[in-house]
Amino acid sequence: MTTERVLSDLVASYADIPEVLALVQGGSRTTGRQDADSDLDLYVYSQNGVPIPARKAVTEPRAARFELDNRVAEIADIWIERESGLPVEAIFRRTADFEAHFKYLFEHDEAKLGYSTSIWHNIRSSRILFDRSGWFARLQQQADRPYPESLARAIIALNVPLLTGSIFSRTKQIEVAVRRGDLVAVQLKLTKLLASYFDVLFALNRVLHPGEKRQLLVMSTLSTVPLDAAAAIENLLSYSVSTLNDVPQRVEALVQPLLSLLAARGELPRDVPEAPAKATPAKAAASKAAKAEAAPEGTDKLGKTGLIDHLAAQTTLTRAEATSAIDAVLEVVIEALKAGKTVGLPGLGTLNVRATAARQGVRPGTAEKIQIPAGKKVGFKVALDLKKAL
């Protein structure tokens, strides 16, 4: 069975599920970068999710082997086609998440710790197979726009201090891990360093991030790349136990040419040195914000996105799973408060609902007296341990 026949069959099956709003093909097969090992990536969009029994009815009859509700990355059903042996991954997405993603990306220049524009790339390069109400076509129209200069600056401003310049940069963390001989920590920090490196490089070129695969291949097509960057990356990743102590120098050989290129283009963030420098009190204060890894430079607010990034970074959860976990906690808290319950957050404080009596107030700007009706408000009492810590 050909790939197009598989797609045709799957479109017919998923289109019969009322919850499905759109089915699109993404991944390497839509960008022309597929190889013999490439699977078939399908993205199934709905408002509130697709019931697992309906998903199983699509998958089970055609699969030699399948896994339902795999959550390693996003929510997905994965199977091997019985007739052709083609691996297929159907990823299930909620429409509101991606509408919100574009809102924050384009209206608020929301940068990430790596892969900042990969979802934008995924949506823009997707091939529409089924679009019940035209929702995905409208989303794709939003994606069809030039790369915002302000977004590129935000990505560079967030990720460069994590490469170097901050006390808590990936470079410093790798140096510590090497001194400890902690091979696992070295590998983890290198992965995060490369995520920020490629995010900066793609932003510098105003090119959308292609995702986690074939980044070196895409890098070879860019117009502005540090000299011998590919060789530096290969050298960095070819370390062994016997060459572990060479890793910090290999990191520097990769990062410093990128900083020099940013400086030459006038895009190096302030307070980030082109060469390693001793920390000053001002830079130590700046590094505190970089350590938080939660918000673009110049802000001191830790919002929902920052919480999600922290949770994903400090646990084994994927970012999608971290988002679901944060949403679930918030929903529980909100529903409890709606029911008039007190919500205790150990180590943080207590939330409760308080009744407010009707009272007379003054309209701002006019001094006109007005009657404020009785209502409710949420109160917060800080935990004693937190008071002492502040």
Helices and strands as residue ranges (DSSP letters): H 3-15, E 20-26, H 28-31, E 40-46, H 52-59, G 60-62, E 63-70, E 76-81, E 87-94, H 95-107, H 118-124, E 127-131, H 135-143, H 149-163, H 170-180, H 183-204, H 215-219, H 229-237, G 241-246, H 247-264, H 281-292, H 304-314, H 319-338, E 343-345, E 349-356, E 359-362, E 369-372, E 375-382, H 384-389
